[in-house]
Amino acid sequence: MRYKVFIYILLLALVSSCGQYEKVLKSTDYQYKYKKAVEYYNDGDFIRAATILDQVYDVFRGTVKADTVAYYRAESYYHQNDYIMASHYFEELANTFPNSVYEEESSFMTGYCYYKLSPRPSLDQEYTFKAVNTLTLFLINHPSTTRVDEANRIILDMREKLVEKSFLNAKLYFDLGDYKSAIIALRNSLGDFPNTEHREELMFLILKSSYLLAEHSVESKKLERYQSTVDEYYSFIGEFPEGEYADEAKDIYKDSMKSLGQEVN
């Protein structure tokens, strides 16, 4: 019996809450709607808060509350984990109200939302690039911000993801057997991220791609490409003489020299 009474009271409260919310949505008293939106926000009801703030945003445009309404709206979407809409509204706030007390926070949160949208390295990294660029600009514009360490940590994390993405993209050409494209992609990856933790493997894959390209070339191009392989060997072994791939690199070198008519002990 007590359980039924509890359910009844709960349903009654829910119906009452829904009725009040419908009343707010239909109201033409925008100060009242704004007040209720803030109440919903403070209660953690971010869906209702966002819906009401969407309704009143244009009404408050040009008033002293405009940036506050914009901030609560962006925050409401952020707390729903809707980072696409949140980033849009935070960026809009920062650009529209450059003198607002919310400008610094909104500029940071724009980049932070992009960070939350950044996927694993194997996927498209559009939001990763946006996070890096937005937070870098944030640090330039706000050199005294208390968010320096946090922003730098995120930028470093995102750059490491871009390094990994670059490596995976370059290695894919090698795995597919497209050695000519692999050499270009691997070199581009090294050029973009010369201090990458994958440097040794990238340089070895350039060497091996050069060798396999020579092996599968027409006779008229073999000598030139075996010579390029030898050149790549010297670049690799000069930097990683005791590396993980040193023995295999030496075998490639010997076979390439043999193909050039020169024996190596």
C-alpha positions in Angstrom: 0.0 0.0 0.0 2.8 2.4 0.9 4.5 1.6 -2.4 1.3 2.5 -4.3 1.1 5.8 -2.4 4.7 6.6 -3.2 4.1 5.9 -6.9 1.0 8.1 -6.9 2.8 11.0 -5.2 5.7 10.6 -7.7 3.4 10.6 -10.7 1.5 13.6 -9.3 4.8 15.5 -8.9 5.8 14.6 -12.4 2.5 15.8 -13.9 2.7 19.0 -11.9 6.3 19.5 -13.1 5.4 18.9 -16.7 2.4 21.3 -16.4 4.6 24.0 -15.0 7.1 23.5 -17.7 4.4 23.8 -20.4 3.2 27.0 -18.7 6.8 28.4 -18.9 7.1 27.5 -22.6 3.7 29.2 -23.5 4.4 32.3 -21.4 5.0 35.6 -23.1 6.7 37.0 -19.9 10.3 36.7 -21.0 11.8 37.8 -17.7 9.8 35.0 -16.1 10.9 32.5 -18.7 14.6 33.5 -18.2 14.2 33.2 -14.4 12.8 29.7 -14.8 15.5 28.7 -17.3 18.1 29.6 -14.7 16.2 27.6 -12.1 16.1 24.6 -14.3 19.8 25.0 -15.0 20.7 25.2 -11.3 18.6 22.1 -10.7 20.5 20.2 -13.4 17.6 20.1 -15.8 19.7 21.2 -18.8 17.3 20.0 -21.5 14.5 22.2 -20.3 16.9 25.1 -19.5 18.3 25.0 -23.1 14.9 24.8 -24.7 13.7 27.9 -22.8 16.9 29.8 -23.4 16.6 29.1 -27.1 13.2 30.8 -27.0 14.3 33.9 -25.2 17.8 34.4 -26.7 16.7 36.8 -29.5 14.5 38.7 -27.1 17.4 39.6 -24.9 19.7 40.4 -27.8 21.0 43.9 -27.3 20.2 44.0 -23.6 22.6 43.9 -20.6 21.5 40.2 -20.1 22.4 39.1 -23.6 25.7 37.6 -22.8 24.4 35.9 -19.7 21.6 34.3 -21.6 24.1 33.2 -24.2 26.4 31.7 -21.6 23.7 29.7 -19.8 22.5 28.4 -23.2 26.0 27.2 -24.2 26.5 25.7 -20.8 23.1 23.9 -21.0 24.1 22.2 -24.2 27.6 21.4 -22.8 26.1 19.6 -19.8 23.9 17.6 -22.2 27.2 16.4 -23.8 26.0 18.1 -27.0 29.5 19.4 -27.7 28.8 20.4 -31.3 26.0 22.8 -30.3 27.9 23.9 -27.2 31.1 24.8 -29.2 29.0 26.8 -31.6 27.3 28.8 -28.9 30.5 29.3 -26.9 32.3 30.6 -30.0 29.4 32.8 -30.9 29.4 34.3 -27.4 33.1 35.0 -27.5 32.9 36.6 -30.9 29.7 38.6 -30.2 30.6 39.8 -26.7 34.4 40.4 -26.7 34.2 42.5 -23.5 31.9 40.1 -21.6 32.9 38.6 -18.3 32.2 35.3 -20.0 34.5 35.8 -23.0 37.6 34.1 -21.6 35.7 31.1 -20.3 33.8 30.8 -23.6 36.9 31.0 -25.6 38.4 28.2 -23.6 35.3 26.1 -23.7 35.1 26.4 -27.5 38.4 24.6 -27.7 37.5 22.2 -24.9 34.3 21.1 -26.7 36.4 20.4 -29.8 38.7 18.4 -27.6 35.7 16.3 -26.3 34.7 15.8 -30.0 38.1 14.6 -31.0 37.9 10.9 -32.0 40.4 8.0 -31.9 43.5 8.5 -34.2 42.2 6.2 -36.9 39.3 8.5 -37.7 39.1 12.0 -39.2 40.9 14.5 -37.1 39.0 17.7 -38.0 38.0 18.4 -34.4 41.5 17.6 -33.2 42.9 20.3 -35.4 40.2 22.7 -34.3 41.0 22.0 -30.6 44.7 22.7 -31.2 44.1 25.9 -33.2 41.4 27.2 -30.9 43.3 26.6 -27.7 46.6 28.0 -29.1 44.7 31.2 -30.1 43.1 31.2 -26.6 46.6 31.2 -25.0 47.8 34.0 -27.2 44.8 36.1 -26.4 44.8 35.3 -22.7 48.4 35.0 -21.6 47.6 35.5 -17.9 44.7 32.9 -17.8 44.6 30.4 -15.0 43.9 27.8 -17.7 47.4 27.8 -19.1 48.4 24.4 -17.8 45.1 22.8 -18.8 45.1 24.3 -22.3 48.8 23.2 -22.8 48.0 19.7 -21.6 45.1 19.4 -24.1 47.2 20.8 -27.0 49.9 18.3 -26.3 47.4 15.5 -26.1 45.9 16.5 -29.4 49.2 16.9 -31.1 50.2 13.4 -30.0 47.0 12.2 -31.6 47.8 14.0 -34.8 51.2 12.4 -34.8 49.6 9.0 -34.4 47.1 9.7 -37.2 49.9 10.9 -39.5 51.9 7.7 -38.8 48.8 5.4 -39.4 48.0 7.2 -42.7 51.5 6.9 -44.0 51.9 3.2 -42.9 48.6 2.4 -44.6 50.1 3.0 -48.1 53.0 0.6 -47.2 50.5 -2.1 -45.9 48.5 -1.7 -49.2 51.7 -2.3 -51.2 51.6 1.2 -52.8 55.3 1.8 -52.2 55.7 4.9 -54.3 52.9 6.7 -52.4 54.2 5.2 -49.2 57.5 6.9 -49.6 55.9 10.3 -50.1 53.5 9.8 -47.2 56.1 8.5 -44.8 58.4 11.5 -45.7 55.6 13.9 -45.2 54.8 12.4 -41.8 58.5 12.8 -40.8 58.6 16.4 -42.1 55.4 17.3 -40.2 56.5 15.6 -37.0 60.3 15.2 -37.0 60.4 14.3 -33.3 57.8 11.6 -33.4 58.2 8.5 -31.3 57.7 6.6 -34.6 60.7 8.2 -36.3 62.8 5.0 -36.4 60.0 2.9 -37.9 59.1 5.7 -40.4 62.7 5.9 -41.6 62.9 2.1 -41.9 59.6 1.9 -43.8 60.9 4.5 -46.2 64.0 2.3 -46.8 61.9 -0.8 -47.1 59.4 0.9 -49.5 62.3 2.1 -51.6 63.7 -1.5 -51.8 60.3 -3.1 -52.6 59.6 -0.4 -55.2 62.9 -1.2 -56.8 62.2 -5.0 -56.7 58.9 -4.5 -58.5 60.1 -2.0 -61.0 60.6 -2.4 -64.7 64.3 -3.2 -65.6 64.9 0.4 -66.9 64.2 1.8 -63.4 65.7 -0.9 -61.2 69.3 0.5 -60.9 68.2 4.0 -60.1 65.8 2.8 -57.4 68.2 0.4 -55.9 70.7 3.3 -55.6 68.0 5.3 -53.9 67.5 2.4 -51.5 71.2 2.4 -50.7 71.0 6.1 -50.0 68.0 5.6 -47.7 70.0 2.9 -45.9 72.8 5.3 -45.1 70.3 7.8 -43.7 68.7 5.2 -41.6 71.7 3.4 -40.2 73.5 6.7 -39.5 70.7 7.6 -37.1 69.8 4.1 -35.8 72.9 2.0 -36.0 71.8 -0.3 -33.2 68.1 0.1 -33.7 65.3 -2.5 -33.8 65.4 -2.7 -37.6 69.2 -2.5 -38.0 69.7 -6.2 -39.0 66.8 -6.2 -41.6 68.1 -2.8 -42.9 71.6 -4.4 -43.4 70.0 -7.3 -45.4 68.2 -4.8 -47.6 71.4 -2.9 -48.1 73.4 -6.0 -49.1 70.7 -7.2 -51.5 70.5 -3.7 -53.1 74.3 -3.5 -53.5 74.3 -7.0 -55.1 71.6 -5.8 -57.5 73.9 -2.9 -58.4 76.7 -5.3 -59.1 78.6 -4.7 -55.9 79.3 -7.4 -53.2 79.2 -6.4 -49.5 80.8 -8.6 -46.8 
